[in-house]
Amino acid sequence: MQTDLFDTIQDSSEILTVSQLTREIKSLLETRFPPLWIRGEISNLRVQPSGHRYFVVKDSTSQIKSVLFKGDFSHLGYTPKEGDECVAFGTITVYEPRGDYQFRVKHLMQDGTGSLRLQFDRLKEKLLKEGLFDSEQKKELPQFVRKVAVITSVKGAALQDFLSILKRRNWTGEVSIFPSSVQGIKAPKELLSALKSITKVGHFDLVVLARGGGSIEDLWAFNDESLVREVSSCIIPIISAVGHQTDFVLTDFASDFRAETPSAAAEWISSQHTKVKDQINNFYSRLIEIPKFSIAQLKDKLHFLEAQLMNQSPKSKMENYHQYLDEFSQRMNRVVEHSITHNRYKVKSLGSRLESNSLKSVLKRGFSYIENSDGNVIDRVGKLKENDIVKINFQDGNKNLKVQK
C-alpha cells in the first residue's frame, strides 16, 4: 500500500507551494465575486494609528473579516462604531501572508439608511446613463436676477435664512414663495406641482429649491424621479439648495447649479446683484468723466487755436516786426559804435604819425628849413641864387638871410 501511495504521488501533477496555492485561491475568489453589498453587525473594531480600520461584519451564524482603509473612510461622512448595524459595499480579497479572505469595504453606512442609499445609487446611475446630469443639459444662470421663485416650506428656517441674507446684502429684486412640504409622503407631489406652476407663470429669472439639512429620510423627497426629471427639463434656470454641505440629493445633479445651503444660494444671488451694481456704478462714473475729459480736451484745443490766431494776427506781426527792428537797431548801433571807435583809433593813430612827421616836430628834433620869398621850401642848393633873400626857420623862430657866393 505504501508503494502504491508513493507511486500515486510521483504520478500526480505539480506540487504547489503554499504561496502558489494562496495566490490561486486569491485569483479565484477575486474574479468570482464582483463588487457587492453585505449587511451585518460591526464587531471587534480596531482603529490603527495609520487611520485604517479593521473589524468583523457578522450576523447570527457567520462572520467575515473586513478592512476599511483610511482613504475610503475619509469620504464616508460616517464613523463606524462597535455594535453598529451596517450595510457595506466592497470586494472580496485575500490577505496572502495569513491566507485570510476578507471584505475590503469601499463604502459603509448604518443599516436603515442602507436600502435608501441603494435606491439612491441605482436611480442616480440610471439617470446618469440617460444623460440627465450632463453639463450640456445645464442652463447658464442669469447674471442679473430680478425675479426669484422659491419652492420651500413657509414654516422652515431655510426660508427665513434665505430672505434675511438677501435683505442684509441690500438685494432689491422680487421673491415669490411657492409653498410646499419638503419631507414626508406628500412632499414629492407638492414639490413637483409647485415647479410646474412656476413654469406656467414663466416670468421668473431663477428658481430655487430650498430646504435645511437632515437625514437621508428627511431629504428623500428631493430624490423623487419625477421631480428630478422635471428639474432637468425646466426651461427656467434652477438652483438646488437642499441640506448642508455634506448632503447630496438627486436634484443637485439635475439642477443648473448646486448651492451647499439655502443661505449660500441667497449669497450667490445677492453677489451677482452687487457685481452688476458695481459695474453700473463704474460705468456711471466713467460716463460722468467723459464730458469733463471732452471739455478739457476742447479747452486745450481752444487755447492752441487762440495762440495760433494770435501769432497770425496783424497786431502780433507788427509787434514781431517792432521787436525785429529794435533788435536790428541795437545791432546797428553796436556796429556803428564799434566802427566809430575803430575809426577814432585810426584817426588818432594817423594824427600821431602825421604829428611826428610835421615840420614842427622835425624842427623840434634840431632840424631847420629854408623858404624863398614866395614861401616855397628850398630843398636843393641849385635853387639858391646870389643876393636872394631867404628865410631860415628854426624851432624857436626864423631869420632872413642874404645868399652870397
C-alpha positions as CSV (number, residue, x, y, z in Angstrom):
1,M,0.0,0.0,0.0
2,Q,2.8,2.4,0.8
3,T,4.4,1.7,-2.5
4,D,1.2,2.4,-4.3
5,L,0.6,5.7,-2.5
6,F,4.2,6.8,-3.3
7,D,3.7,5.9,-6.9
8,T,0.5,7.9,-7.0
9,I,2.3,10.9,-5.6
10,Q,5.0,10.5,-8.1
11,D,2.5,10.4,-10.9
12,S,0.4,13.4,-9.7
13,S,0.5,16.9,-11.1
14,E,2.9,19.6,-10.0
15,I,3.2,20.1,-6.2
16,L,2.3,23.7,-5.3
17,T,3.9,25.9,-2.7
18,V,1.7,27.4,0.0
19,S,2.2,30.8,-1.7
20,Q,1.2,29.4,-5.1
21,L,-1.9,27.8,-3.7
22,T,-2.9,31.0,-1.8
23,R,-2.4,33.0,-5.0
24,E,-4.6,30.7,-6.9
25,I,-7.3,30.9,-4.3
26,K,-7.0,34.7,-4.3
27,S,-7.4,34.8,-8.1
28,L,-10.5,32.6,-8.0
29,L,-12.2,34.5,-5.2
30,E,-11.5,38.0,-6.5
31,T,-12.6,37.2,-10.1
32,R,-15.6,35.1,-9.0
33,F,-17.2,37.9,-6.9
34,P,-17.8,41.3,-8.4
35,P,-18.2,44.4,-6.0
36,L,-21.2,43.7,-3.8
37,W,-23.2,44.8,-0.8
38,I,-23.4,42.9,2.5
39,R,-25.3,43.6,5.7
40,G,-24.3,42.8,9.3
41,E,-23.1,44.0,12.7
42,I,-19.7,45.6,13.3
43,S,-17.6,43.7,15.9
44,N,-14.0,43.7,17.2
45,L,-13.4,47.2,15.7
46,R,-9.8,48.3,15.8
47,V,-8.5,51.7,14.7
48,Q,-4.8,51.7,13.8
49,P,-2.5,54.8,14.1
50,S,-2.4,54.7,10.3
51,G,-6.1,55.5,10.2
52,H,-7.1,52.1,8.8
53,R,-9.9,50.3,10.5
54,Y,-10.2,46.5,11.0
55,F,-13.3,44.8,12.1
56,V,-15.7,41.8,11.6
57,V,-19.1,42.0,9.9
58,K,-21.3,39.3,11.4
59,D,-24.8,38.0,11.5
60,S,-26.4,35.3,13.7
61,T,-24.5,32.4,12.1
62,S,-21.4,33.7,10.3
63,Q,-18.8,36.4,10.1
64,I,-16.3,37.9,7.7
65,K,-13.1,39.8,8.4
66,S,-13.2,43.3,6.9
67,V,-10.9,46.3,6.4
68,L,-11.7,49.9,5.8
69,F,-8.7,51.8,4.6
70,K,-8.1,55.5,5.6
71,G,-8.6,56.8,2.1
72,D,-12.1,55.2,1.8
73,F,-13.0,56.2,5.4
74,S,-12.3,59.9,4.6
75,H,-15.2,60.0,2.1
76,L,-17.8,58.4,4.3
77,G,-19.2,61.2,6.4
78,Y,-20.0,58.4,8.9
79,T,-17.8,57.0,11.7
80,P,-18.4,53.3,12.3
81,K,-18.8,52.2,15.9
82,E,-18.7,48.8,17.7
83,G,-22.1,47.1,17.5
84,D,-23.5,49.3,14.6
85,E,-25.8,47.5,12.2
86,C,-24.4,48.4,8.8
87,V,-24.6,47.9,5.1
88,A,-21.2,47.7,3.4
89,F,-20.1,47.9,-0.2
90,G,-16.9,46.4,-1.4
91,T,-14.9,43.4,-2.8
92,I,-13.7,40.0,-1.7
93,T,-9.9,39.9,-1.3
94,V,-7.3,37.5,0.1
95,Y,-4.6,38.7,2.5
96,E,-1.8,36.3,1.3
97,P,0.6,36.5,4.3
98,R,-2.0,34.9,6.6
99,G,-4.1,33.2,3.9
100,D,-7.2,35.0,5.2
101,Y,-10.0,36.0,2.9
102,Q,-11.6,39.4,3.9
103,F,-14.0,42.0,2.7
104,R,-12.4,45.3,1.6
105,V,-15.0,48.0,2.4
106,K,-15.3,50.8,-0.1
107,H,-18.5,52.4,1.3
108,L,-20.2,52.0,4.6
109,M,-23.5,53.2,6.1
110,Q,-25.7,52.4,9.0
111,D,-28.4,49.9,8.3
112,G,-31.8,51.5,8.0
113,T,-30.5,54.1,5.6
114,G,-28.8,51.3,3.6
115,S,-31.8,50.4,1.4
116,L,-32.5,54.1,0.7
117,R,-28.8,54.6,-0.2
118,L,-29.0,51.7,-2.5
119,Q,-32.1,53.1,-4.2
120,F,-30.3,56.5,-4.4
121,D,-27.3,55.0,-6.1
122,R,-29.3,52.9,-8.6
123,L,-31.6,55.8,-9.6
124,K,-28.5,58.1,-9.9
125,E,-26.8,55.6,-12.1
126,K,-29.9,55.2,-14.3
127,L,-30.4,58.9,-14.8
128,L,-26.7,59.4,-15.3
129,K,-26.8,57.0,-18.2
130,E,-29.7,58.8,-19.7
131,G,-27.7,62.0,-19.7
132,L,-29.9,64.0,-17.3
133,F,-26.9,65.1,-15.4
134,D,-24.7,66.0,-18.4
135,S,-23.1,69.5,-18.4
136,E,-24.6,70.1,-21.8
137,Q,-28.1,69.9,-20.3
138,K,-27.4,72.7,-17.8
139,K,-28.6,76.2,-18.5
140,E,-26.4,79.3,-17.8
141,L,-27.6,81.2,-14.7
142,P,-28.6,84.8,-15.3
143,Q,-26.1,87.5,-14.3
144,F,-28.7,89.9,-13.1
145,V,-31.5,88.3,-11.2
146,R,-34.6,90.4,-10.6
147,K,-37.4,87.8,-10.0
148,V,-36.8,84.7,-8.0
149,A,-39.3,81.8,-7.4
150,V,-38.6,79.9,-4.2
151,I,-40.0,76.4,-3.5
152,T,-39.8,75.6,0.2
153,S,-41.8,75.2,3.4
154,V,-43.0,78.5,4.8
155,K,-42.5,77.1,8.3
156,G,-38.9,76.2,7.9
157,A,-35.9,78.2,9.0
158,A,-34.4,77.8,5.5
159,L,-36.8,80.4,4.0
160,Q,-36.1,82.9,6.8
161,D,-32.3,82.5,6.4
162,F,-32.6,82.9,2.6
163,L,-34.7,86.1,2.9
164,S,-32.6,87.7,5.7
165,I,-29.4,87.3,3.7
166,L,-31.0,89.0,0.7
167,K,-32.2,91.8,2.9
168,R,-28.8,92.2,4.7
169,R,-27.0,92.3,1.4
170,N,-29.4,95.0,0.0
171,W,-30.8,92.9,-2.8
172,T,-33.7,94.8,-4.4
173,G,-35.3,92.1,-6.5
174,E,-38.7,90.3,-6.1
175,V,-39.1,87.0,-4.3
176,S,-42.2,84.8,-4.9
177,I,-42.8,81.9,-2.5
178,F,-44.4,78.7,-3.7
179,P,-45.2,76.8,-0.5
180,S,-44.6,73.0,-0.4
181,S,-43.9,70.2,2.0
182,V,-40.2,69.4,2.0
183,Q,-40.4,66.0,3.6
184,G,-42.9,63.2,4.0
185,I,-45.2,61.3,1.7
186,K,-46.9,64.3,0.2
187,A,-43.6,66.3,-0.4
188,P,-42.6,64.9,-3.8
189,K,-46.0,65.6,-5.3
190,E,-46.2,69.1,-3.8
191,L,-42.7,70.0,-5.0
192,L,-43.4,68.8,-8.5
193,S,-46.7,70.7,-8.6
194,A,-45.0,73.9,-7.4
195,L,-42.3,73.7,-10.0
196,K,-44.9,73.1,-12.8
197,S,-46.8,76.2,-11.6
198,I,-43.7,78.3,-11.8
199,T,-43.1,77.1,-15.3
200,K,-46.6,78.0,-16.3
201,V,-46.2,81.6,-14.9
202,G,-42.9,81.8,-16.8
203,H,-41.7,85.3,-16.0
204,F,-39.1,84.3,-13.4
205,D,-35.4,84.7,-13.8
206,L,-34.5,81.9,-11.4
207,V,-36.0,79.0,-9.4
208,V,-34.6,78.0,-6.0
209,L,-35.4,74.6,-4.4
210,A,-34.7,75.2,-0.7
211,R,-34.6,73.1,2.4
212,G,-32.4,72.8,5.5
213,G,-30.3,69.8,6.5
214,G,-31.5,66.4,7.7
215,S,-31.1,62.7,7.4
216,I,-31.4,60.8,4.1
217,E,-35.0,60.0,5.0
218,D,-35.8,63.7,5.7
219,L,-34.3,64.7,2.3
220,W,-35.7,61.8,0.3
221,A,-38.4,63.8,-1.4
222,F,-35.7,65.6,-3.5
223,N,-34.7,62.2,-4.9
224,D,-38.1,61.6,-6.4
225,E,-37.6,60.5,-10.0
226,S,-40.5,62.6,-11.4
227,L,-39.2,65.7,-9.6
228,V,-35.6,65.1,-10.8
229,R,-36.8,64.8,-14.4
230,E,-38.9,68.0,-14.1
231,V,-35.9,69.9,-12.7
232,S,-33.7,68.7,-15.6
233,S,-36.2,69.7,-18.3
234,C,-37.3,73.0,-16.7
235,I,-36.9,76.0,-19.1
236,I,-36.1,78.3,-16.2
237,P,-32.6,78.0,-14.6
238,I,-32.8,76.2,-11.2
239,I,-30.6,76.3,-8.1
240,S,-30.8,73.2,-5.8
241,A,-30.1,74.4,-2.3
242,V,-31.0,71.4,-0.2
243,G,-29.5,70.3,3.1
244,H,-26.0,71.1,4.3
245,Q,-22.6,71.0,2.6
246,T,-22.2,67.2,3.0
247,D,-25.8,66.4,2.0
248,F,-26.4,65.4,-1.6
249,V,-29.8,64.8,-3.3
250,L,-30.5,64.0,-7.0
251,T,-32.0,67.4,-7.7
252,D,-28.4,68.7,-7.0
253,F,-27.2,66.8,-10.1
254,A,-30.2,67.6,-12.3
255,S,-30.2,71.4,-11.4
256,D,-28.2,74.0,-13.2
257,F,-26.3,75.0,-10.1
258,R,-26.0,73.3,-6.6
259,A,-25.7,75.6,-3.6
260,E,-24.5,74.0,-0.4
261,T,-27.2,75.6,1.7
262,P,-30.2,77.9,1.1
263,S,-28.1,80.7,2.6
264,A,-25.4,80.0,0.0
265,A,-28.0,80.4,-2.7
266,A,-29.0,83.8,-1.3
267,E,-25.4,84.9,-1.2
268,W,-24.8,83.9,-4.8
269,I,-27.9,85.8,-6.0
270,S,-27.0,88.9,-4.0
271,S,-23.4,88.8,-5.0
272,Q,-24.4,88.8,-8.7
273,H,-26.6,91.8,-7.9
274,T,-23.8,93.5,-6.2
275,K,-21.4,92.7,-9.0
276,V,-23.8,94.2,-11.6
277,K,-24.5,97.2,-9.4
278,D,-20.8,97.9,-9.1
279,Q,-20.4,97.6,-12.8
280,I,-23.3,100.1,-13.4
281,N,-21.7,102.5,-10.8
282,N,-18.4,102.2,-12.6
283,F,-20.0,102.8,-16.0
284,Y,-21.8,105.8,-14.5
285,S,-18.6,107.2,-13.0
286,R,-16.9,106.8,-16.3
287,L,-19.9,108.4,-18.1
288,I,-19.7,111.4,-15.9
289,E,-16.0,111.8,-16.5
290,I,-16.4,111.7,-20.3
291,P,-17.8,115.3,-20.6
292,K,-15.1,116.6,-18.2
293,F,-12.5,115.0,-20.3
294,S,-14.0,116.2,-23.5
295,I,-14.3,119.7,-22.2
296,A,-10.7,119.7,-21.0
297,Q,-9.7,118.5,-24.5
298,L,-11.7,121.2,-26.2
299,K,-10.2,123.9,-23.8
300,D,-6.7,122.7,-24.7
301,K,-7.6,122.9,-28.4
302,L,-9.2,126.3,-28.0
303,H,-6.1,127.6,-26.2
304,F,-3.9,126.2,-29.0
305,L,-6.1,127.8,-31.7
306,E,-6.1,131.1,-29.8
307,A,-2.3,131.0,-29.7
308,Q,-2.2,130.2,-33.4
309,L,-4.6,133.1,-34.2
310,M,-2.7,135.5,-32.0
311,N,0.5,134.6,-33.9
312,Q,-1.2,135.2,-37.2
313,S,-2.9,138.5,-36.3
314,P,-1.7,141.8,-37.8
315,K,-1.1,143.2,-34.3
316,S,1.1,140.2,-33.5
317,K,3.0,140.5,-36.8
318,M,3.5,144.3,-36.2
319,E,4.8,143.5,-32.7
320,N,7.1,140.9,-34.1
321,Y,8.3,143.5,-36.7
322,H,8.8,146.1,-34.0
323,Q,10.8,143.6,-32.0
324,Y,12.8,142.8,-35.1
325,L,13.5,146.5,-35.8
326,D,14.5,147.0,-32.1
327,E,16.9,144.1,-32.3
328,F,18.2,145.3,-35.7
329,S,18.6,148.9,-34.4
330,Q,20.5,147.6,-31.4
331,R,22.7,145.5,-33.7
332,M,23.3,148.5,-36.0
333,N,24.1,150.8,-33.0
334,R,26.6,148.3,-31.8
335,V,28.2,148.1,-35.3
336,V,28.3,151.9,-35.6
337,E,29.7,152.3,-32.2
338,H,32.3,149.8,-33.0
339,S,33.1,151.4,-36.3
340,I,33.4,154.9,-34.8
341,T,35.6,153.6,-32.0
342,H,37.8,151.9,-34.6
343,N,38.0,154.9,-36.8
344,R,38.7,157.2,-33.9
345,Y,41.6,154.9,-33.1
346,K,42.8,155.0,-36.6
347,V,42.4,158.8,-36.9
348,K,44.3,159.2,-33.6
349,S,47.0,156.9,-34.8
350,L,47.3,158.7,-38.1
351,G,47.2,162.0,-36.3
352,S,50.1,160.9,-34.1
353,R,52.0,159.7,-37.2
354,L,51.3,163.0,-39.0
355,E,52.2,165.0,-36.0
356,S,55.5,163.1,-35.6
357,N,56.3,163.8,-39.3
358,S,55.2,167.5,-39.3
359,L,57.7,170.4,-39.8
360,K,57.2,171.5,-36.3
361,S,58.2,168.0,-35.0
362,V,61.1,168.0,-37.4
363,L,62.2,171.4,-36.1
364,K,61.9,170.2,-32.6
365,R,64.4,167.4,-33.4
366,G,67.0,170.1,-34.3
367,F,66.3,170.5,-38.0
368,S,65.5,173.7,-39.9
369,Y,64.3,174.6,-43.4
370,I,64.7,177.5,-45.9
371,E,61.9,179.2,-47.7
372,N,62.3,181.7,-50.6
373,S,60.4,184.9,-50.8
374,D,57.4,183.0,-52.2
375,G,57.2,180.7,-49.2
376,N,58.4,177.7,-51.1
377,V,60.8,175.3,-49.3
378,I,64.2,175.3,-50.9
379,D,65.4,171.7,-50.8
380,R,68.4,172.0,-53.2
381,V,71.3,174.3,-53.5
382,G,70.7,174.8,-57.2
383,K,67.5,176.8,-56.3
384,L,69.5,179.4,-54.5
385,K,70.9,182.5,-56.4
386,E,73.3,185.1,-55.2
387,N,71.7,188.0,-53.4
388,D,68.4,186.1,-52.9
389,I,66.7,186.9,-49.6
390,V,65.6,183.6,-47.9
391,K,64.0,182.8,-44.6
392,I,65.5,180.2,-42.3
393,N,63.0,178.6,-39.9
394,F,64.2,177.3,-36.6
395,Q,62.3,175.7,-33.7
396,D,62.1,178.9,-31.8
397,G,61.7,181.3,-34.8
398,N,63.1,182.4,-38.2
399,K,65.7,184.8,-39.7
400,N,66.0,186.4,-43.1
401,L,69.4,185.9,-44.8
402,K,71.0,187.0,-48.0
403,V,72.7,184.5,-50.2
404,Q,76.3,185.2,-51.1
405,K,78.7,183.4,-53.2
